[in-house]
Amino acid sequence: MIKFFFLMPIIMCAIWIWYLNVHEYSLKEGIKGFTYILAFNTIIIGFFVMMIYITH
């Protein structure tokens, strides 16, 4: 299970890139969104990893 956690931010960033392209924004204009995605995923993945080790 833990080995697939790295896919979550990749998928979310890919969706964000698609959104930016559809609405004709540059990647530079969407950098704040990438920051939010990475911060959110860091918190979520950290929580899940902590719960896995606590409940083992």
mmCIF file of the N, C-alpha and C atoms, coordinates in Angstrom:
data_MODEL
# 
_entry.id   MODEL 
# 
loop_
_atom_site.group_PDB 
_atom_site.id 
_atom_site.type_symbol 
_atom_site.label_atom_id 
_atom_site.label_alt_id 
_atom_site.label_comp_id 
_atom_site.label_asym_id 
_atom_site.label_entity_id 
_atom_site.label_seq_id 
_atom_site.pdbx_PDB_ins_code 
_atom_site.Cartn_x 
_atom_site.Cartn_y 
_atom_site.Cartn_z 
_atom_site.occupancy 
_atom_site.B_iso_or_equiv 
_atom_site.pdbx_formal_charge 
_atom_site.auth_seq_id 
_atom_site.auth_comp_id 
_atom_site.auth_asym_id 
_atom_site.auth_atom_id 
_atom_site.pdbx_PDB_model_num 
ATOM 1   N N  . MET A 1 1  ? 0.826  -1.198 0.000   1.00 0.00 ? 1  MET A N  1 
ATOM 2   C CA . MET A 1 1  ? 0.000  0.000  0.000   1.00 0.00 ? 1  MET A CA 1 
ATOM 3   C C  . MET A 1 1  ? 0.867  1.257  0.000   1.00 0.00 ? 1  MET A C  1 
ATOM 4   N N  . ILE A 1 2  ? 1.867  1.291  0.867   1.00 0.00 ? 2  ILE A N  1 
ATOM 5   C CA . ILE A 1 2  ? 2.704  2.473  1.007   1.00 0.00 ? 2  ILE A CA 1 
ATOM 6   C C  . ILE A 1 2  ? 3.463  2.801  -0.274  1.00 0.00 ? 2  ILE A C  1 
ATOM 7   N N  . LYS A 1 3  ? 3.748  1.796  -1.070  1.00 0.00 ? 3  LYS A N  1 
ATOM 8   C CA . LYS A 1 3  ? 4.534  2.024  -2.280  1.00 0.00 ? 3  LYS A CA 1 
ATOM 9   C C  . LYS A 1 3  ? 3.757  2.793  -3.347  1.00 0.00 ? 3  LYS A C  1 
ATOM 10  N N  . PHE A 1 4  ? 2.450  2.931  -3.212  1.00 0.00 ? 4  PHE A N  1 
ATOM 11  C CA . PHE A 1 4  ? 1.639  3.641  -4.197  1.00 0.00 ? 4  PHE A CA 1 
ATOM 12  C C  . PHE A 1 4  ? 1.329  5.084  -3.802  1.00 0.00 ? 4  PHE A C  1 
ATOM 13  N N  . PHE A 1 5  ? 1.782  5.520  -2.629  1.00 0.00 ? 5  PHE A N  1 
ATOM 14  C CA . PHE A 1 5  ? 1.503  6.881  -2.168  1.00 0.00 ? 5  PHE A CA 1 
ATOM 15  C C  . PHE A 1 5  ? 2.096  7.936  -3.091  1.00 0.00 ? 5  PHE A C  1 
ATOM 16  N N  . PHE A 1 6  ? 3.202  7.635  -3.760  1.00 0.00 ? 6  PHE A N  1 
ATOM 17  C CA . PHE A 1 6  ? 3.831  8.623  -4.625  1.00 0.00 ? 6  PHE A CA 1 
ATOM 18  C C  . PHE A 1 6  ? 2.977  8.925  -5.858  1.00 0.00 ? 6  PHE A C  1 
ATOM 19  N N  . LEU A 1 7  ? 2.015  8.061  -6.174  1.00 0.00 ? 7  LEU A N  1 
ATOM 20  C CA . LEU A 1 7  ? 1.165  8.283  -7.343  1.00 0.00 ? 7  LEU A CA 1 
ATOM 21  C C  . LEU A 1 7  ? 0.151  9.407  -7.131  1.00 0.00 ? 7  LEU A C  1 
ATOM 22  N N  . MET A 1 8  ? -0.279 9.606  -5.904  1.00 0.00 ? 8  MET A N  1 
ATOM 23  C CA . MET A 1 8  ? -1.309 10.599 -5.622  1.00 0.00 ? 8  MET A CA 1 
ATOM 24  C C  . MET A 1 8  ? -0.900 12.012 -6.055  1.00 0.00 ? 8  MET A C  1 
ATOM 25  N N  . PRO A 1 9  ? 0.278  12.515 -5.656  1.00 0.00 ? 9  PRO A N  1 
ATOM 26  C CA . PRO A 1 9  ? 0.632  13.865 -6.118  1.00 0.00 ? 9  PRO A CA 1 
ATOM 27  C C  . PRO A 1 9  ? 0.896  13.931 -7.624  1.00 0.00 ? 9  PRO A C  1 
ATOM 28  N N  . ILE A 1 10 ? 1.401  12.855 -8.207  1.00 0.00 ? 10 ILE A N  1 
ATOM 29  C CA . ILE A 1 10 ? 1.641  12.839 -9.648  1.00 0.00 ? 10 ILE A CA 1 
ATOM 30  C C  . ILE A 1 10 ? 0.328  12.957 -10.406 1.00 0.00 ? 10 ILE A C  1 
ATOM 31  N N  . ILE A 1 11 ? -0.670 12.215 -9.990  1.00 0.00 ? 11 ILE A N  1 
ATOM 32  C CA . ILE A 1 11 ? -1.977 12.256 -10.640 1.00 0.00 ? 11 ILE A CA 1 
ATOM 33  C C  . ILE A 1 11 ? -2.632 13.619 -10.462 1.00 0.00 ? 11 ILE A C  1 
ATOM 34  N N  . MET A 1 12 ? -2.563 14.165 -9.253  1.00 0.00 ? 12 MET A N  1 
ATOM 35  C CA . MET A 1 12 ? -3.171 15.469 -9.007  1.00 0.00 ? 12 MET A CA 1 
ATOM 36  C C  . MET A 1 12 ? -2.470 16.576 -9.790  1.00 0.00 ? 12 MET A C  1 
ATOM 37  N N  . CYS A 1 13 ? -1.150 16.507 -9.900  1.00 0.00 ? 13 CYS A N  1 
ATOM 38  C CA . CYS A 1 13 ? -0.419 17.506 -10.688 1.00 0.00 ? 13 CYS A CA 1 
ATOM 39  C C  . CYS A 1 13 ? -0.742 17.369 -12.174 1.00 0.00 ? 13 CYS A C  1 
ATOM 40  N N  . ALA A 1 14 ? -0.919 16.139 -12.642 1.00 0.00 ? 14 ALA A N  1 
ATOM 41  C CA . ALA A 1 14 ? -1.285 15.925 -14.048 1.00 0.00 ? 14 ALA A CA 1 
ATOM 42  C C  . ALA A 1 14 ? -2.663 16.528 -14.333 1.00 0.00 ? 14 ALA A C  1 
ATOM 43  N N  . ILE A 1 15 ? -3.593 16.349 -13.419 1.00 0.00 ? 15 ILE A N  1 
ATOM 44  C CA . ILE A 1 15 ? -4.922 16.935 -13.580 1.00 0.00 ? 15 ILE A CA 1 
ATOM 45  C C  . ILE A 1 15 ? -4.833 18.460 -13.570 1.00 0.00 ? 15 ILE A C  1 
ATOM 46  N N  . TRP A 1 16 ? -3.986 19.000 -12.702 1.00 0.00 ? 16 TRP A N  1 
ATOM 47  C CA . TRP A 1 16 ? -3.806 20.449 -12.633 1.00 0.00 ? 16 TRP A CA 1 
ATOM 48  C C  . TRP A 1 16 ? -3.201 20.973 -13.929 1.00 0.00 ? 16 TRP A C  1 
ATOM 49  N N  . ILE A 1 17 ? -2.223 20.294 -14.481 1.00 0.00 ? 17 ILE A N  1 
ATOM 50  C CA . ILE A 1 17 ? -1.626 20.690 -15.763 1.00 0.00 ? 17 ILE A CA 1 
ATOM 51  C C  . ILE A 1 17 ? -2.680 20.663 -16.862 1.00 0.00 ? 17 ILE A C  1 
ATOM 52  N N  . TRP A 1 18 ? -3.507 19.624 -16.873 1.00 0.00 ? 18 TRP A N  1 
ATOM 53  C CA . TRP A 1 18 ? -4.591 19.536 -17.860 1.00 0.00 ? 18 TRP A CA 1 
ATOM 54  C C  . TRP A 1 18 ? -5.537 20.735 -17.719 1.00 0.00 ? 18 TRP A C  1 
ATOM 55  N N  . TYR A 1 19 ? -5.915 21.049 -16.490 1.00 0.00 ? 19 TYR A N  1 
ATOM 56  C CA . TYR A 1 19 ? -6.804 22.188 -16.234 1.00 0.00 ? 19 TYR A CA 1 
ATOM 57  C C  . TYR A 1 19 ? -6.189 23.485 -16.745 1.00 0.00 ? 19 TYR A C  1 
ATOM 58  N N  . LEU A 1 20 ? -4.907 23.694 -16.451 1.00 0.00 ? 20 LEU A N  1 
ATOM 59  C CA . LEU A 1 20 ? -4.234 24.915 -16.899 1.00 0.00 ? 20 LEU A CA 1 
ATOM 60  C C  . LEU A 1 20 ? -4.203 25.001 -18.415 1.00 0.00 ? 20 LEU A C  1 
ATOM 61  N N  . ASN A 1 21 ? -3.940 23.877 -19.078 1.00 0.00 ? 21 ASN A N  1 
ATOM 62  C CA . ASN A 1 21 ? -3.902 23.873 -20.540 1.00 0.00 ? 21 ASN A CA 1 
ATOM 63  C C  . ASN A 1 21 ? -5.275 24.145 -21.152 1.00 0.00 ? 21 ASN A C  1 
ATOM 64  N N  . VAL A 1 22 ? -6.313 23.567 -20.577 1.00 0.00 ? 22 VAL A N  1 
ATOM 65  C CA . VAL A 1 22 ? -7.666 23.762 -21.097 1.00 0.00 ? 22 VAL A CA 1 
ATOM 66  C C  . VAL A 1 22 ? -8.078 25.232 -20.993 1.00 0.00 ? 22 VAL A C  1 
ATOM 67  N N  . HIS A 1 23 ? -7.705 25.868 -19.904 1.00 0.00 ? 23 HIS A N  1 
ATOM 68  C CA . HIS A 1 23 ? -8.083 27.265 -19.684 1.00 0.00 ? 23 HIS A CA 1 
ATOM 69  C C  . HIS A 1 23 ? -7.003 28.243 -20.141 1.00 0.00 ? 23 HIS A C  1 
ATOM 70  N N  . GLU A 1 24 ? -6.029 27.739 -20.870 1.00 0.00 ? 24 GLU A N  1 
ATOM 71  C CA . GLU A 1 24 ? -4.970 28.538 -21.489 1.00 0.00 ? 24 GLU A CA 1 
ATOM 72  C C  . GLU A 1 24 ? -4.171 29.384 -20.495 1.00 0.00 ? 24 GLU A C  1 
ATOM 73  N N  . TYR A 1 25 ? -3.828 28.773 -19.368 1.00 0.00 ? 25 TYR A N  1 
ATOM 74  C CA . TYR A 1 25 ? -2.925 29.396 -18.408 1.00 0.00 ? 25 TYR A CA 1 
ATOM 75  C C  . TYR A 1 25 ? -1.547 28.771 -18.593 1.00 0.00 ? 25 TYR A C  1 
ATOM 76  N N  . SER A 1 26 ? -0.510 29.510 -18.228 1.00 0.00 ? 26 SER A N  1 
ATOM 77  C CA . SER A 1 26 ? 0.832  28.948 -18.289 1.00 0.00 ? 26 SER A CA 1 
ATOM 78  C C  . SER A 1 26 ? 1.123  28.194 -16.989 1.00 0.00 ? 26 SER A C  1 
ATOM 79  N N  . LEU A 1 27 ? 2.157  27.365 -17.029 1.00 0.00 ? 27 LEU A N  1 
ATOM 80  C CA . LEU A 1 27 ? 2.541  26.643 -15.813 1.00 0.00 ? 27 LEU A CA 1 
ATOM 81  C C  . LEU A 1 27 ? 3.011  27.616 -14.736 1.00 0.00 ? 27 LEU A C  1 
ATOM 82  N N  . LYS A 1 28 ? 3.621  28.720 -15.152 1.00 0.00 ? 28 LYS A N  1 
ATOM 83  C CA . LYS A 1 28 ? 4.075  29.727 -14.196 1.00 0.00 ? 28 LYS A CA 1 
ATOM 84  C C  . LYS A 1 28 ? 2.892  30.343 -13.457 1.00 0.00 ? 28 LYS A C  1 
ATOM 85  N N  . GLU A 1 29 ? 1.783  30.545 -14.155 1.00 0.00 ? 29 GLU A N  1 
ATOM 86  C CA . GLU A 1 29 ? 0.591  31.099 -13.505 1.00 0.00 ? 29 GLU A CA 1 
ATOM 87  C C  . GLU A 1 29 ? -0.042 30.097 -12.536 1.00 0.00 ? 29 GLU A C  1 
ATOM 88  N N  . GLY A 1 30 ? 0.202  28.811 -12.729 1.00 0.00 ? 30 GLY A N  1 
ATOM 89  C CA . GLY A 1 30 ? -0.397 27.790 -11.882 1.00 0.00 ? 30 GLY A CA 1 
ATOM 90  C C  . GLY A 1 30 ? 0.511  27.276 -10.784 1.00 0.00 ? 30 GLY A C  1 
ATOM 91  N N  . ILE A 1 31 ? 1.630  27.954 -10.535 1.00 0.00 ? 31 ILE A N  1 
ATOM 92  C CA . ILE A 1 31 ? 2.597  27.475 -9.553  1.00 0.00 ? 31 ILE A CA 1 
ATOM 93  C C  . ILE A 1 31 ? 2.008  27.424 -8.140  1.00 0.00 ? 31 ILE A C  1 
ATOM 94  N N  . LYS A 1 32 ? 1.111  28.343 -7.829  1.00 0.00 ? 32 LYS A N  1 
ATOM 95  C CA . LYS A 1 32 ? 0.485  28.348 -6.501  1.00 0.00 ? 32 LYS A CA 1 
ATOM 96  C C  . LYS A 1 32 ? -0.358 27.087 -6.315  1.00 0.00 ? 32 LYS A C  1 
ATOM 97  N N  . GLY A 1 33 ? -1.009 26.646 -7.372  1.00 0.00 ? 33 GLY A N  1 
ATOM 98  C CA . GLY A 1 33 ? -1.794 25.411 -7.312  1.00 0.00 ? 33 GLY A CA 1 
ATOM 99  C C  . GLY A 1 33 ? -0.908 24.200 -7.071  1.00 0.00 ? 33 GLY A C  1 
ATOM 100 N N  . PHE A 1 34 ? 0.258  24.159 -7.716  1.00 0.00 ? 34 PHE A N  1 
ATOM 101 C CA . PHE A 1 34 ? 1.199  23.059 -7.488  1.00 0.00 ? 34 PHE A CA 1 
ATOM 102 C C  . PHE A 1 34 ? 1.673  23.043 -6.037  1.00 0.00 ? 34 PHE A C  1 
ATOM 103 N N  . THR A 1 35 ? 1.891  24.230 -5.485  1.00 0.00 ? 35 THR A N  1 
ATOM 104 C CA . THR A 1 35 ? 2.315  24.328 -4.086  1.00 0.00 ? 35 THR A CA 1 
ATOM 105 C C  . THR A 1 35 ? 1.237  23.760 -3.165  1.00 0.00 ? 35 THR A C  1 
ATOM 106 N N  . TYR A 1 36 ? -0.013 24.124 -3.414  1.00 0.00 ? 36 TYR A N  1 
ATOM 107 C CA . TYR A 1 36 ? -1.111 23.611 -2.602  1.00 0.00 ? 36 TYR A CA 1 
ATOM 108 C C  . TYR A 1 36 ? -1.248 22.097 -2.748  1.00 0.00 ? 36 TYR A C  1 
ATOM 109 N N  . ILE A 1 37 ? -1.118 21.591 -3.954  1.00 0.00 ? 37 ILE A N  1 
ATOM 110 C CA . ILE A 1 37 ? -1.226 20.154 -4.190  1.00 0.00 ? 37 ILE A CA 1 
ATOM 111 C C  . ILE A 1 37 ? -0.135 19.412 -3.430  1.00 0.00 ? 37 ILE A C  1 
ATOM 112 N N  . LEU A 1 38 ? 1.090  19.878 -3.531  1.00 0.00 ? 38 LEU A N  1 
ATOM 113 C CA . LEU A 1 38 ? 2.196  19.198 -2.853  1.00 0.00 ? 38 LEU A CA 1 
ATOM 114 C C  . LEU A 1 38 ? 2.071  19.288 -1.331  1.00 0.00 ? 38 LEU A C  1 
ATOM 115 N N  . ALA A 1 39 ? 1.641  20.434 -0.812  1.00 0.00 ? 39 ALA A N  1 
ATOM 116 C CA . ALA A 1 39 ? 1.452  20.576 0.632   1.00 0.00 ? 39 ALA A CA 1 
ATOM 117 C C  . ALA A 1 39 ? 0.338  19.649 1.122   1.00 0.00 ? 39 ALA A C  1 
ATOM 118 N N  . PHE A 1 40 ? -0.770 19.638 0.419   1.00 0.00 ? 40 PHE A N  1 
ATOM 119 C CA . PHE A 1 40 ? -1.891 18.764 0.783   1.00 0.00 ? 40 PHE A CA 1 
ATOM 120 C C  . PHE A 1 40 ? -1.469 17.304 0.786   1.00 0.00 ? 40 PHE A C  1 
ATOM 121 N N  . ASN A 1 41 ? -0.772 16.891 -0.268  1.00 0.00 ? 41 ASN A N  1 
ATOM 122 C CA . ASN A 1 41 ? -0.358 15.498 -0.369  1.00 0.00 ? 41 ASN A CA 1 
ATOM 123 C C  . ASN A 1 41 ? 0.671  15.121 0.697   1.00 0.00 ? 41 ASN A C  1 
ATOM 124 N N  . THR A 1 42 ? 1.544  16.046 1.049   1.00 0.00 ? 42 THR A N  1 
ATOM 125 C CA . THR A 1 42 ? 2.521  15.784 2.107   1.00 0.00 ? 42 THR A CA 1 
ATOM 126 C C  . THR A 1 42 ? 1.812  15.521 3.429   1.00 0.00 ? 42 THR A C  1 
ATOM 127 N N  . ILE A 1 43 ? 0.814  16.330 3.728   1.00 0.00 ? 43 ILE A N  1 
ATOM 128 C CA . ILE A 1 43 ? 0.061  16.147 4.976   1.00 0.00 ? 43 ILE A CA 1 
ATOM 129 C C  . ILE A 1 43 ? -0.702 14.825 4.959   1.00 0.00 ? 43 ILE A C  1 
ATOM 130 N N  . ILE A 1 44 ? -1.406 14.531 3.875   1.00 0.00 ? 44 ILE A N  1 
ATOM 131 C CA . ILE A 1 44 ? -2.199 13.308 3.781   1.00 0.00 ? 44 ILE A CA 1 
ATOM 132 C C  . ILE A 1 44 ? -1.310 12.067 3.836   1.00 0.00 ? 44 ILE A C  1 
ATOM 133 N N  . ILE A 1 45 ? -0.233 12.063 3.073   1.00 0.00 ? 45 ILE A N  1 
ATOM 134 C CA . ILE A 1 45 ? 0.667  10.908 3.066   1.00 0.00 ? 45 ILE A CA 1 
ATOM 135 C C  . ILE A 1 45 ? 1.324  10.739 4.432   1.00 0.00 ? 45 ILE A C  1 
ATOM 136 N N  . GLY A 1 46 ? 1.719  11.842 5.042   1.00 0.00 ? 46 GLY A N  1 
ATOM 137 C CA . GLY A 1 46 ? 2.294  11.764 6.389   1.00 0.00 ? 46 GLY A CA 1 
ATOM 138 C C  . GLY A 1 46 ? 1.315  11.163 7.382   1.00 0.00 ? 46 GLY A C  1 
ATOM 139 N N  . PHE A 1 47 ? 0.065  11.573 7.302   1.00 0.00 ? 47 PHE A N  1 
ATOM 140 C CA . PHE A 1 47 ? -0.959 11.029 8.189   1.00 0.00 ? 47 PHE A CA 1 
ATOM 141 C C  . PHE A 1 47 ? -1.136 9.524  7.979   1.00 0.00 ? 47 PHE A C  1 
ATOM 142 N N  . PHE A 1 48 ? -1.242 9.099  6.716   1.00 0.00 ? 48 PHE A N  1 
ATOM 143 C CA . PHE A 1 48 ? -1.434 7.673  6.441   1.00 0.00 ? 48 PHE A CA 1 
ATOM 144 C C  . PHE A 1 48 ? -0.237 6.840  6.872   1.00 0.00 ? 48 PHE A C  1 
ATOM 145 N N  . VAL A 1 49 ? 0.960  7.340  6.641   1.00 0.00 ? 49 VAL A N  1 
ATOM 146 C CA . VAL A 1 49 ? 2.158  6.611  7.065   1.00 0.00 ? 49 VAL A CA 1 
ATOM 147 C C  . VAL A 1 49 ? 2.190  6.497  8.583   1.00 0.00 ? 49 VAL A C  1 
ATOM 148 N N  . MET A 1 50 ? 1.871  7.583  9.275   1.00 0.00 ? 50 MET A N  1 
ATOM 149 C CA . MET A 1 50 ? 1.836  7.551  10.728  1.00 0.00 ? 50 MET A CA 1 
ATOM 150 C C  . MET A 1 50 ? 0.795  6.542  11.231  1.00 0.00 ? 50 MET A C  1 
ATOM 151 N N  . MET A 1 51 ? -0.384 6.519  10.614  1.00 0.00 ? 51 MET A N  1 
ATOM 152 C CA . MET A 1 51 ? -1.430 5.590  11.035  1.00 0.00 ? 51 MET A CA 1 
ATOM 153 C C  . MET A 1 51 ? -1.039 4.135  10.762  1.00 0.00 ? 51 MET A C  1 
ATOM 154 N N  . ILE A 1 52 ? -0.341 3.892  9.673   1.00 0.00 ? 52 ILE A N  1 
ATOM 155 C CA . ILE A 1 52 ? 0.108  2.529  9.385   1.00 0.00 ? 52 ILE A CA 1 
ATOM 156 C C  . ILE A 1 52 ? 1.063  2.051  10.473  1.00 0.00 ? 52 ILE A C  1 
ATOM 157 N N  . TYR A 1 53 ? 2.007  2.907  10.871  1.00 0.00 ? 53 TYR A N  1 
ATOM 158 C CA . TYR A 1 53 ? 2.967  2.499  11.873  1.00 0.00 ? 53 TYR A CA 1 
ATOM 159 C C  . TYR A 1 53 ? 2.355  2.418  13.267  1.00 0.00 ? 53 TYR A C  1 
ATOM 160 N N  . ILE A 1 54 ? 1.390  3.278  13.564  1.00 0.00 ? 54 ILE A N  1 
ATOM 161 C CA . ILE A 1 54 ? 0.727  3.229  14.866  1.00 0.00 ? 54 ILE A CA 1 
ATOM 162 C C  . ILE A 1 54 ? -0.123 1.977  15.017  1.00 0.00 ? 54 ILE A C  1 
ATOM 163 N N  . THR A 1 55 ? -0.816 1.598  13.954  1.00 0.00 ? 55 THR A N  1 
ATOM 164 C CA . THR A 1 55 ? -1.741 0.471  14.058  1.00 0.00 ? 55 THR A CA 1 
ATOM 165 C C  . THR A 1 55 ? -1.083 -0.876 13.782  1.00 0.00 ? 55 THR A C  1 
ATOM 166 N N  . HIS A 1 56 ? 0.181  -0.885 13.459  1.00 0.00 ? 56 HIS A N  1 
ATOM 167 C CA . HIS A 1 56 ? 0.847  -2.164 13.196  1.00 0.00 ? 56 HIS A CA 1 
ATOM 168 C C  . HIS A 1 56 ? 1.049  -2.920 14.426  1.00 0.00 ? 56 HIS A C  1 
# 
